[in-house]
Amino acid sequence: MNGILIIDKPTGLSSHACVARLRRVYGTKKVGHSGTLDVEASGVLVLGVNQGTKVLSYLNQDDKVYRFGIRFGQETDTLDHAGEIIRHVPIDNIDGLDAALAQCVGPLLQYPPAYSAVKVDGRKLYDYVRRGLPLPMTEARPMTIYSLKRVADIEPVENGFETVLEMSVSKGFYIRKFAQDLAQMLNTVAHTTMIRRLQAGHYALAEAVPLEAVEADTPLITMGDALRDLPAEVVTGADALYVSHGRPLVFKQTAPLLKVLDASGRLLAVYEKSDHHYRPRHVFQTMESEEPL
């Protein structure tokens, strides 16, 4: 079992807990994820199993799509529904919301929220908060919002309003922090009521398996298919042997990276362009249970 698995992570579980569960299901310690998803968030989480962990760094997952609920007029310490309410700012209307959303599209600088795993001086930010320590200064990070829209009606709630937004963003974007920043534009406060990741790179919910439905025979996306962004070269005979030994090869390609497959479609290596030939960047060892090249 070598490959990639897309799961639909449920709320209430950490990404690490999902990895631990799949290690038990597949009977291997070699399971890893390509990027955390908040405990209180659900949706697309990309994992590698056995040798599949070695291709995670090559997957194009930088851009994400999220759908999230937001409540205006109420703020929590964690900026989501699971935190303690720390402030109310009653509002009579939220008429400027759609105009504010349009203004947000494009590049921006974003500070990480206090309750986040960003490390400062070797300690995660949420550790500072939980220990009652002064919160250190953090640097704003360049982000991009590619699209942003409201996908539900604005509903009145006690002392505020709720709605649902959908956005496409760059890697490392904090939805909870954006909810707070958006509220400030409207002279109020807010927190998220739910966060659901709809897509990570090319991987969408349509191909995700609910975590609780994963079993030992649940099929994986092959390593070759997982690298769908990379052009392919198929090698046979002596060239396949050369690849297994990590030798440079000449291909009629110009792409900076190539995936090299055998005749059966199995991923042998990732090669990178170097002058007039390609050099191996990562050669994937053949498992003992597989036939030799």
C-alpha positions as CSV (number, residue, x, y, z in Angstrom):
1,M,0.0,0.0,0.0
2,N,1.9,3.0,-1.3
3,G,0.1,6.2,-2.3
4,I,-2.0,9.2,-1.4
5,L,-5.3,9.3,0.4
6,I,-7.7,12.2,0.5
7,I,-9.8,12.2,3.6
8,D,-12.7,14.3,4.8
9,K,-11.5,15.3,8.2
10,P,-14.2,15.6,10.8
11,T,-14.4,18.5,13.3
12,G,-13.0,17.8,16.8
13,L,-10.0,15.8,15.6
14,S,-6.5,17.1,15.0
15,S,-4.6,16.3,11.8
16,H,-2.2,14.2,14.0
17,A,-5.1,12.2,15.4
18,C,-6.2,11.4,11.8
19,V,-2.7,10.2,11.0
20,A,-2.6,8.0,14.2
21,R,-5.9,6.4,13.2
22,L,-4.7,5.6,9.7
23,R,-1.5,4.1,11.0
24,R,-3.6,1.6,12.9
25,V,-5.9,1.0,9.9
26,Y,-3.1,0.4,7.4
27,G,-0.8,-1.3,9.9
28,T,2.2,1.0,9.2
29,K,4.0,3.8,11.0
30,K,4.6,5.5,7.6
31,V,1.6,7.8,7.3
32,G,1.9,11.6,7.2
33,H,-0.1,14.6,6.2
34,S,0.9,17.5,3.9
35,G,-0.4,20.3,6.1
36,T,-2.5,20.7,9.2
37,L,-6.2,21.5,9.4
38,D,-7.5,23.1,12.6
39,V,-9.2,20.8,15.1
40,E,-12.5,22.6,14.7
41,A,-12.3,22.7,10.9
42,S,-13.4,19.9,8.6
43,G,-12.8,18.9,5.0
44,V,-9.9,18.0,2.7
45,L,-6.8,16.6,4.3
46,V,-4.1,15.0,2.0
47,L,-2.1,12.1,3.5
48,G,0.6,9.8,2.2
49,V,0.9,6.1,3.1
50,N,4.2,4.3,3.1
51,Q,6.2,5.5,0.1
52,G,3.4,8.0,-0.6
53,T,4.8,10.1,2.2
54,K,7.8,10.8,0.0
55,V,5.7,12.5,-2.7
56,L,3.8,14.9,-0.5
57,S,6.3,17.7,-1.0
58,Y,5.7,17.5,-4.8
59,L,2.0,17.9,-4.6
60,N,0.6,21.2,-5.7
61,Q,-1.6,22.1,-2.7
62,D,-0.7,25.7,-2.1
63,D,-4.0,27.2,-3.0
64,K,-7.0,26.3,-0.9
65,V,-10.8,26.8,-1.1
66,Y,-12.8,27.2,2.1
67,R,-16.4,27.7,3.1
68,F,-17.0,29.2,6.5
69,G,-19.7,30.6,8.6
70,I,-19.2,33.9,10.3
71,R,-21.1,35.6,13.2
72,F,-20.8,39.4,13.4
73,G,-21.3,41.2,16.7
74,Q,-19.6,38.6,19.0
75,E,-16.0,37.7,19.5
76,T,-14.3,34.7,21.2
77,D,-10.8,34.3,22.5
78,T,-10.0,31.7,19.8
79,L,-11.8,33.5,17.0
80,D,-14.0,30.5,16.4
81,H,-17.2,28.9,17.8
82,A,-15.2,26.8,20.3
83,G,-13.7,29.6,22.3
84,E,-15.1,31.6,25.2
85,I,-17.1,34.8,24.4
86,I,-15.0,37.8,25.3
87,R,-16.8,40.7,23.7
88,H,-20.2,41.8,22.3
89,V,-20.5,44.7,19.9
90,P,-24.2,44.9,19.0
91,I,-24.9,46.0,15.4
92,D,-28.1,47.1,13.7
93,N,-27.2,46.1,10.2
94,I,-24.4,44.7,8.0
95,D,-25.3,46.4,4.8
96,G,-21.7,47.1,3.8
97,L,-20.7,43.5,3.9
98,D,-20.7,42.7,0.2
99,A,-18.8,45.9,-0.7
100,A,-16.2,45.0,2.0
101,L,-15.8,41.5,0.5
102,A,-15.1,43.0,-2.9
103,Q,-12.4,45.2,-1.4
104,C,-10.6,42.2,0.2
105,V,-9.8,40.4,-3.0
106,G,-6.1,40.6,-3.9
107,P,-2.8,40.6,-2.0
108,L,-2.7,41.4,1.6
109,L,-0.6,41.1,4.8
110,Q,-1.9,38.8,7.5
111,Y,-0.8,38.4,11.1
112,P,-1.3,34.9,12.6
113,P,-3.9,34.7,15.4
114,A,-2.8,34.2,19.0
115,Y,-4.3,30.7,19.0
116,S,-2.1,29.2,16.3
117,A,0.8,26.9,16.0
118,V,3.2,29.5,14.6
119,K,6.4,29.3,16.6
120,V,8.2,32.3,18.1
121,D,11.5,31.6,19.9
122,G,10.8,27.9,19.7
123,R,7.4,28.1,21.4
124,K,4.0,28.0,19.7
125,L,1.8,31.0,20.0
126,Y,-1.0,29.2,21.7
127,D,1.5,28.0,24.4
128,Y,2.1,31.7,25.3
129,V,-1.6,32.2,25.7
130,R,-2.3,29.1,27.7
131,R,0.6,29.8,30.1
132,G,-0.5,33.4,30.5
133,L,2.8,34.7,29.1
134,P,3.1,38.0,27.2
135,L,2.3,37.4,23.5
136,P,5.5,38.0,21.4
137,M,5.5,40.2,18.3
138,T,4.9,38.3,15.1
139,E,5.6,39.4,11.5
140,A,2.8,39.8,8.9
141,R,2.8,37.3,6.1
142,P,2.0,38.1,2.5
143,M,-1.1,36.3,1.4
144,T,-3.5,36.5,-1.6
145,I,-7.3,36.2,-1.7
146,Y,-8.2,35.0,-5.2
147,S,-11.9,35.0,-4.8
148,L,-14.4,35.8,-2.1
149,K,-18.2,35.7,-2.1
150,R,-21.2,35.3,0.1
151,V,-23.1,32.0,-0.5
152,A,-25.9,32.4,2.0
153,D,-28.4,35.0,3.1
154,I,-27.6,37.3,6.0
155,E,-29.6,36.1,9.0
156,P,-30.2,38.1,12.1
157,V,-29.2,36.6,15.4
158,E,-29.1,38.0,19.0
159,N,-27.1,41.3,18.8
160,G,-25.7,40.5,15.4
161,F,-25.9,38.7,12.1
162,E,-24.7,35.4,10.6
163,T,-23.9,34.3,7.0
164,V,-21.7,31.9,5.1
165,L,-18.7,32.9,2.9
166,E,-16.6,31.0,0.4
167,M,-13.1,32.0,-0.6
168,S,-10.0,30.8,-2.6
169,V,-6.7,31.7,-0.9
170,S,-3.0,31.2,-0.9
171,K,-1.1,28.8,1.3
172,G,-1.0,29.5,5.1
173,F,-4.1,31.7,5.2
174,Y,-5.9,31.9,8.5
175,I,-9.7,32.0,8.1
176,R,-10.3,32.8,11.8
177,K,-8.0,35.9,11.6
178,F,-9.7,37.0,8.4
179,A,-13.1,36.9,10.1
180,Q,-11.7,39.3,12.7
181,D,-10.1,41.6,10.2
182,L,-13.3,41.7,8.1
183,A,-15.4,42.6,11.1
184,Q,-13.0,45.5,11.9
185,M,-13.7,46.9,8.4
186,L,-17.3,47.0,9.4
187,N,-16.7,48.5,12.9
188,T,-17.7,45.4,14.8
189,V,-16.3,42.0,15.9
190,A,-16.8,38.5,14.7
191,H,-15.9,34.8,14.9
192,T,-16.2,31.8,12.7
193,T,-19.1,29.4,13.3
194,M,-17.6,26.6,11.1
195,I,-14.8,26.2,8.7
196,R,-14.8,23.6,5.9
197,R,-11.9,23.1,3.4
198,L,-13.4,22.3,0.1
199,Q,-10.2,21.9,-1.9
200,A,-6.4,21.8,-1.5
201,G,-4.7,22.3,-4.8
202,H,-6.3,19.9,-7.2
203,Y,-7.7,17.7,-4.5
204,A,-11.4,18.3,-3.8
205,L,-14.1,16.9,-1.5
206,A,-15.5,14.9,-4.4
207,E,-12.5,12.5,-4.1
208,A,-12.3,12.5,-0.3
209,V,-13.2,9.6,1.9
210,P,-14.8,10.2,5.3
211,L,-12.2,9.3,7.9
212,E,-14.5,6.9,9.7
213,A,-15.1,5.0,6.4
214,V,-11.4,4.3,5.8
215,E,-10.5,0.6,6.0
216,A,-7.5,-1.5,5.3
217,D,-8.6,-2.2,1.7
218,T,-9.6,1.4,0.9
219,P,-7.7,2.1,-2.3
220,L,-5.1,4.8,-2.5
221,I,-4.3,7.2,-5.3
222,T,-1.1,5.9,-6.9
223,M,2.0,7.9,-6.5
224,G,2.2,8.5,-10.2
225,D,-1.4,9.7,-10.5
226,A,-0.9,11.9,-7.4
227,L,1.8,13.9,-9.3
228,R,-0.7,15.0,-11.8
229,D,1.0,18.3,-12.3
230,L,4.2,16.8,-13.6
231,P,4.8,15.7,-17.2
232,A,5.6,12.0,-17.5
233,E,8.3,10.0,-19.2
234,V,7.9,6.2,-19.5
235,V,11.1,4.2,-19.4
236,T,11.8,0.5,-20.1
237,G,14.7,-1.9,-20.3
238,A,18.1,-0.4,-19.6
239,D,16.7,3.1,-19.0
240,A,14.5,1.8,-16.2
241,L,17.6,0.2,-14.6
242,Y,19.5,3.4,-15.0
243,V,16.7,5.3,-13.2
244,S,16.8,2.8,-10.3
245,H,20.6,3.5,-10.0
246,G,20.0,7.2,-10.1
247,R,21.8,8.0,-13.3
248,P,21.2,11.1,-15.4
249,L,19.1,10.7,-18.6
250,V,18.2,12.7,-21.7
251,F,14.5,13.5,-22.3
252,K,12.9,15.6,-25.0
253,Q,11.3,17.8,-22.4
254,T,11.7,21.4,-21.2
255,A,9.8,21.2,-17.9
256,P,11.9,21.8,-14.7
257,L,10.6,18.5,-13.1
258,L,9.4,15.2,-14.6
259,K,7.9,12.1,-13.2
260,V,9.5,8.9,-14.5
261,L,7.3,5.9,-14.8
262,D,7.8,2.2,-15.7
263,A,5.7,0.5,-18.4
264,S,3.0,-0.4,-15.8
265,G,2.7,3.2,-14.7
266,R,4.5,2.8,-11.4
267,L,6.4,5.9,-10.3
268,L,10.2,5.3,-10.3
269,A,11.6,8.8,-9.7
270,V,11.3,12.5,-10.0
271,Y,13.9,14.1,-12.3
272,E,14.9,17.7,-12.6
273,K,16.3,19.6,-15.6
274,S,20.1,20.2,-15.5
275,D,21.7,21.7,-18.6
276,H,21.1,19.3,-21.5
277,H,19.9,16.4,-19.5
278,Y,17.9,15.5,-16.4
279,R,19.2,14.4,-13.1
280,P,17.4,12.4,-10.4
281,R,15.9,14.5,-7.7
282,H,14.2,11.6,-5.9
283,V,14.4,7.9,-6.7
284,F,11.7,5.8,-5.1
285,Q,12.9,2.4,-3.8
286,T,11.2,-0.7,-5.0
287,M,9.3,-2.4,-2.2
288,E,10.3,-6.0,-1.5
289,S,6.8,-7.2,-2.4
290,E,7.1,-5.7,-5.8
291,E,8.8,-7.3,-8.8
292,P,12.4,-6.1,-9.5
293,L,13.0,-3.8,-12.4
